[in-house]
């Protein structure tokens, strides 16, 4: 952060950008710009109207570099770490967006999916949509996190093992189990069995059952055996649905059972299709 004093907010923003920084807080700007609180608000609104500034959260601003004027905002990876630091919340990039980092690039990811321990609303900034997903306990999955470098510094993402478990836990956020298994097939060879086993206690048993079933379908036998061995130590497993049936009795009758998998105690009503 620059310590120089600037006559205008626009000059302050230009100086930050020249130093390779795209974000600032209201407090930081007020400490460096000769203005009043009302003057700051007016200047920020003017820059936002010109497409040079966005305001993802109260008191937090992101400068839009000229090359992203047409997009309306820089890529979320350029500012998500600073945004979550401003919120004072742990986070990681997860689900299909993390799967994309790990090689599942054949599917269009509509959201930049961020998991944190605070319920935050989904927001659109320019061409990007930030989707926030809630996890109450973040400490239990720390071993499953890694960092990746971006043009504006590192971001935290879920490793392949945590990504696989999260996709099965939140299939609705991934477009359903056909999308989950398609993404999983692209990066499942990267799964580390020891890391996968270490993360299992942080998830419900039914997540392990569903993931094991999916891994069997795509021929990832070693990882599937890790899940089956762990589940065998958890006592009797109930039969569960891969996808919960419709609450509408008439639709539930129409959507009949096509498989009862005894190995995973899984009831399947729809065939999964992998995207090529």
Secondary structure as GFF3:
##gff-version 3
##sequence-region A 1 276
A	DSSP	alpha_helix	9	18	.	.	.	ID=ss1
A	DSSP	beta_strand	23	25	.	.	.	ID=ss2
A	DSSP	alpha_helix	26	32	.	.	.	ID=ss3
A	DSSP	alpha_helix	37	49	.	.	.	ID=ss4
A	DSSP	beta_strand	53	57	.	.	.	ID=ss5
A	DSSP	beta_strand	60	63	.	.	.	ID=ss6
A	DSSP	three_ten_helix	66	68	.	.	.	ID=ss7
A	DSSP	three_ten_helix	76	78	.	.	.	ID=ss8
A	DSSP	alpha_helix	80	87	.	.	.	ID=ss9
A	DSSP	beta_strand	91	93	.	.	.	ID=ss10
A	DSSP	alpha_helix	95	101	.	.	.	ID=ss11
A	DSSP	beta_strand	112	116	.	.	.	ID=ss12
A	DSSP	beta_strand	123	125	.	.	.	ID=ss13
A	DSSP	beta_strand	128	134	.	.	.	ID=ss14
A	DSSP	three_ten_helix	139	144	.	.	.	ID=ss15
A	DSSP	beta_strand	145	150	.	.	.	ID=ss16
A	DSSP	beta_strand	153	158	.	.	.	ID=ss17
A	DSSP	alpha_helix	160	169	.	.	.	ID=ss18
A	DSSP	three_ten_helix	171	174	.	.	.	ID=ss19
A	DSSP	alpha_helix	177	187	.	.	.	ID=ss20
A	DSSP	three_ten_helix	188	190	.	.	.	ID=ss21
A	DSSP	alpha_helix	193	199	.	.	.	ID=ss22
A	DSSP	three_ten_helix	200	202	.	.	.	ID=ss23
A	DSSP	alpha_helix	205	217	.	.	.	ID=ss24
A	DSSP	alpha_helix	221	232	.	.	.	ID=ss25
A	DSSP	beta_strand	240	241	.	.	.	ID=ss26
A	DSSP	alpha_helix	249	254	.	.	.	ID=ss27
A	DSSP	beta_strand	259	261	.	.	.	ID=ss28
A	DSSP	beta_strand	266	268	.	.	.	ID=ss29
###
